[in-house]
Amino acid sequence: MSRTTRTREDREDMRGLGANERAILERIPWAPGRRLAASIVRLKMRLQFTGWLQYLIPVPVVVVLSLFGGIAHLLGVTWLAMALLATSALLFLVVVFDIVTVKWKIRSPEARPSRYDHLDVFDLFRARRSCRSYQTRSLSVDDRAELLASVRTQLDIPTIGSAPLRLEYIAASLTVWPTVNASEFLVAIVPKAYDRTAIIDVGRTLQRVVMDATRMGLGTCWIGPGADHASVIEHLGDRFDPASDQIVCVCAVGYRSRYIPLFIRVFNQRMNHRHALDELFFSDFDLENPIDPSAPPFSRFGRTFEACEWAPSSYNGQTTRAVVATDRDGAVSAVHFLATTTSRYYAPVAVGIWCANWELGCETLRIDGAFVLAPPDSAGEQLPRHDVTWLPTGGAANG
């Protein structure tokens, strides 16, 4: 087979796949294996964006357990066969239950979750978890009004950069993954021309809205790569101009449901791990010397370090770090926020979320400060990448 023919067939194999999927599949040297893998990826994408993948992921496990149970029975290992077949049957029943109650929404009514008005901001950070399964009812009129008031308030806060930022509200069942039954969303939109600072501002501004929503008792979920932008743009209508706008991410908002598909339960558990503070905060840009947040002068910031530790990030990548600088008198003089990956979108969004959590913590402790952009010569592609610096003002940070 000629190289031209092979290249043409490769293009056919990869048609309809995203850039990341193509890059991974192109590493497979054997053409039949590459075609099989491409078919599997297409099936996965089809199931993902028709809303079935969340429920069907356990099915291969059911099949394998049943197969091994049958083999054990043929071999006369009765106890093992019974254990495997019983586990397979139980898992199958869970899949059926999830489809009936979540996919088909045949279930008893659920109460509205309680508000968190009694929590301080630091406990609120700990209480917030990404919500990936929502009740079937929409937000109440009062809750929607309070949420949109928060959007307006946070958009009025001066941004770090100069690019305009919008948070558009959509009430529709968008095509998203792996979140289920979400029907209300906030869509972050910035100018089409890439501006890293605008992406950071999205993280900072939307995170402040997310924390307001959390205090209201609402569930929220940041969705980046799991959102089908064609679906989002369709529902935005004339609020989106493809010639001048781009979508950075969406955030699902609604009432948390107790009905959660098995896969999402497992997924949620894996997303709860957080790095320790000594893996996140350092005294040097080489990220080799961690600070002790409980020791002066850092202790002045109390649980603000913890606030950043619990900041959400895409697939829990935890790609942000901070360098806490001190002056000659030993007082904190600056906090530099750095990205540790080259991601053009999810890393700067995560930096922005850290900025929001840091300033919310400082606001609670009445420590004044302001964000400034890192010098241009420090914002190259070399990692870690210095994006933003927080500077204390008024001397409050000195204790």
Buried (B, 14 or more C-beta within 10 A) or exposed (E): EEEEEEEEBBEEBBEEBEEEBBEEBEEBEEEEEBBEBBEEBBEBBEBBBEBEBBBBBBEEBBEEBBEBBBEBBEEEBEEBBEBBBEBBBEBBEBBEBBBEBBBEEEBEEBEBBEEBEEBEBBEBBEEBBBBBBBBBBBBEEEBBEBBBEBBEEBBEEEBBBEBEBBBBBBEBBBBBBBBBBBBBBBBBBBBEEEBBBBBBBBBBBBBBBBBBBBBBBBBBBBBBEBBBBEBBBBBBEEBBEEEEBBBBBBBBBBBBBEBBBBBBEEBBEEBEEBEEBEEBBBBEBEBEEBBEBEEEBBEBBBBBBBBBBBBBBBEBBBBBBBBBBBEEEEBBBBBBBBBBBEBEBBBBBBBBBBBBBBBBBBEBBEBBBEBEBBEEEBBEEEEBBBBBBBBBEEEBBBE
